[in-house]
Amino acid sequence: YGMPLDVHKVVATQEQASTTCEIVDARMDYLDSAGKLHSLAYRKYASACSQGG
């Protein structure tokens, strides 16, 4: 993504539900080293891809 991330702790991750292997929207909520909450939206392979879907 070309930007440095200051991730101290991941609070939550979410991804679009899918039963097939495809690219889905995902989000990671995290705290930086100062304790500020951030949210990062990105695209990834669905979890079904690693489960043989």
WOKARA-V992644 format. One record per backbone hydrogen bond with DSSP energy under -0.5 kcal/mol. NH is the residue of the N-H (numbers start at 1). CO is the residue of the C=O. E is the energy in kcal/mol with one decimal. If there is no record, write none. Layout:
# WOKARA-V992644
nh | co | e
NH | CO | E
NH | CO | E
This chain:
# WOKARA-V992644
nh | co | e
7 | 5 | -0.9
8 | 6 | -0.8
8 | 31 | -2.9
9 | 31 | -1.7
11 | 9 | -0.5
11 | 29 | -2.7
12 | 29 | -1.8
14 | 27 | -2.4
16 | 25 | -2.6
21 | 53 | -1.4
22 | 20 | -0.9
24 | 44 | -3.3
26 | 42 | -2.9
27 | 14 | -2.5
28 | 40 | -2.3
29 | 12 | -2.9
30 | 38 | -2.4
31 | 9 | -3.0
32 | 36 | -2.2
35 | 32 | -2.0
38 | 30 | -3.0
40 | 28 | -2.7
42 | 26 | -2.4
44 | 24 | -2.3
46 | 22 | -2.7
49 | 46 | -1.8
50 | 47 | -1.0
51 | 48 | -0.7
52 | 49 | -0.8
53 | 48 | -3.4
